[in-house]
Amino acid sequence: MPANITQMMTSNGVRAFDLFRTMSGKVRLKPNGVLDEDPMTLQDIAYKYICNNLDVISYENESLDRSRILRDGIVLPNDICDRLLEAYQQFYRHLDDRFVTLFRDKHRTSLKVVHLRNSTLTNSGLAVLMRHELYSLSIWYCDRITEWSQELLAHHGESLRSLELGIGSHMLQNRDPNDKEPVDFQLNCPNLRRLVLNGVPLHHQLQFAHLGDLIHLDLTSCVLGNFSLSALTTLPKLHTLILFNVWPIENGLHAICALKQLCTLDISISSSGNGHGTYDFPDETLEMLMDNLRELTHLDISGTNLAGNGVATKGSCYKNTDIPGLVSRTQRPLQFLGLYHTAHWACKRHDIPAIEIAGDANEQQILTAARYYYDRPVLLTRVLNDLYHLFRFENCKDIHTALDVVLTAMDRHLKFKHMQISGSATLFYIVKGRDRAKFGTPLRNHIIRTLLNGMEVHITDDTMLRNGYLTLTQFQMPTDVLFEYERLISVLLHGVSKTEQEGFVQRIAIYLLNTLACQVDGKQKLFLGELGVVSTMLSLIKDRLTRSVFDDVMEVAWSTMWNVTDETAINCKRFLDGRGMEYFLRCLNTFRERDELLRNMMGLLGNVAEVKWLRPKLMTQKFIEVFAELLSSESDGIEVSYNAAGVLAHIASDGPVAWTIREPSRDKVLASMVEAIRRWDIKSERNINYRSFEPILGLVRCYETPQCQHWAVWALANLTQVYPDKYCLLVEQENGIQILKELITNSSPYEEIKEIARMVIARCSSWP
């Protein structure tokens, strides 16, 4: 038997605490004060590598289904197979029939524990897995597994010790959610010790007598109909009975009282609407349960009125407790008591005979509820809302537990939209708080990955996108997100292009996109272009031109293209091919007084002009006239004039032959450019960021056109004078000093240029 099954079982069955399991914590407060998760083990890294490189152990079938086939000579033992299946879902999520065909050969692979979640697996894929005679099978949110797979249980259920059919598992129910007619089935799993059925309509002929070893039975949200709870009295070893959201059960309480071995009983309700959870004689009913179930350690009566009204009545004999029905447990308190949203606010009473309490009275109760209710998405969403308000309006002391419950909830219930929205809102306040600086890298990665998972699945929901984007703004860009860069860009592009015009989601998405485009290298910039960033930005600009609207989205769209075209020629071409110059002229004519817009547009065109094979597309009379006119611009300090001169310098550097227009003449434009340069203040502060001086140093070598050299050496002088810490080093690293010395000794440049070159050399030489 595999280790994880052995741990789940004891000599007399499953441990009572395991039967009422809580979420296992991953986030820890380490001795150095850092909040973090344990880093990936070497084994985890190995499994992740295999999942990312399946060709190492398998190859794709050349048939249409492209299923995976294990390579000859490879044999995978049980512990590797179980972990590989788990790792593939953990790291990549998209488990489908093509992957599970890896395990088709039972002689070379062996599975015992199969837990499926958020999978697109079909009945055929499940059949491959169940032929391995499994010990444990769990299915959650696998909508393509239907009632037709019942026969798999009939043929392969004998080996099962644990069976869990959660939300979105239709093996024992009609796939149509509106069809509540029970499916007539019998569980051919005689060795089961743990059985979880969620939302299954129970047929009145359903029998449990053959499940003599059953210890744990969870019938959450099952529909009783004509099924009688007296059928459970045939389970002599039953230690745990979960009847959460099962109603009515008042007539079946006597049957429950006959289960003398019960350690855990859950008869809670998620909502008290429609009279559910309301008992006619609550104090007496709870007292009856306590008198009969003497072994009980875990009890959940959340959402009911079983805790009474907490008011002592005349002649009452209960003491030392504010819950009348628990008077017999005052000297022997319960290990756990669920009082979440009980009638008369029972969780806020003082004398409660329980060690752990799930409720909403304080931080500890809320976190306890979240740990115990981790597989009840509707109820858990309410708990997370309580946690959200705790972070928003009060202080939460137990940050690492709060992070644990939120991340676990979002990871486990990826398809449950309200859970993702509530969890992401809570994450925002956690990440925004003062403890953010204590987060270690594995924990930051987990938060970002969880957010992206939720945003991808619920990509059409503006609230989910808003929460996710706002939380991501709290991280260090791009350092913290590079490990998921491609996924993040895809999610941001959707937010930019698919949401309502001028909406908040669009603005925050384009802000993040621009931040990322500004601070990444060439490889990531190429990816941005491939995903359609340039075309998306041009569409936004076109829309606003059509409506004659100037806003921050238009401004940032030009800024994003400026960043994404930096030293990336193919993105410059995408700009030109997308009618970018047409939009440039229209924006210039429509919004001429917008300084930031002019700066961003000319910065972008400066990048385009650096690409030699694209410069002929700029050589038109209209474009050159516009650039020459902007030389005299005082918009945004010197930025617009500077960038216009840079564009013209690069165009002119191709020589007189490349100047294919008559007007304006090349000489006249070059003269205007020099006049503009002489007007600029060498100490001007700049709104520009150079990662390389290669294009500028290329112009320093342009001896055929000294005016181009003039602009280039002035640019170097200005940057090294104002920002010496960054740019003096960059000049030296790119051999700029030697290039400038060669210029000084050459006879072609005029003296003014050489003087500026000497200024650069002196500045760099004096700077440590």
Secondary structure, DSSP 8 states (H G I E B T S, - for coil): --HHHHHHEETTEE-HHHHT-------EE-TTS-EE-----HHHHHHHHHHH-GGGTEEE-SSTT--EEE-TT----HHHHHHHHHHHHHHT----HHHHGGG--TTT---SEEEEES----HHHHHHHHTT--SEEEEES-TT--GGGHHHHHHHGGG-SEEEE-TT--TTS-SSTT-----------TT-SEEEE-S-B--TT---TT-TT--EEE-TT-B-TT--GGGGGG-TT--EEE-TT----GGGHHHHHT-TT-SEEE---S--GGGTT--SSHHHHHHHHHHH-TT--EEE-TTSSTT--S---TT----S-S-GGGGGGSSS-EEEEE-TT-GGGGGG-S---EEEEESSSSHHHHHHHHHH-TT-HHHHHHHHHHHHHHHHHS--S-HHHHHHHHHHHHHHTTT-HHHHHHHHHHHHHHHHSGGGGGB-HHHHHHHHHHHHHHHHHTTT-HHHHHHHHHHHTTS-TTGGGGGGHHHHHHHHHHHHHHS-TT-HHHHHHHHHHHHHHHS--HHHHHHHHHTTHHHHHHHHHHHHHHTT---HHHHHHHHHHHHHTTT-HHHHHHHHHTTHHHHHHHHHHHSTT-HHHHHHHHHHHHHHHT-GGGGGGG-SHHHHHHHHHHTT--TTTTHHHHHHHHHHHHHHTT-GGG---SSS-HHHHHHHHHHHHHHS-TT-------S--HHHHHHHT-TT-HHHHHHHHHHHHHHHHH-HHHHHHHHHHTTHHHHHHHHHH-SSS-HHHHHHHHHHHHHHHH--
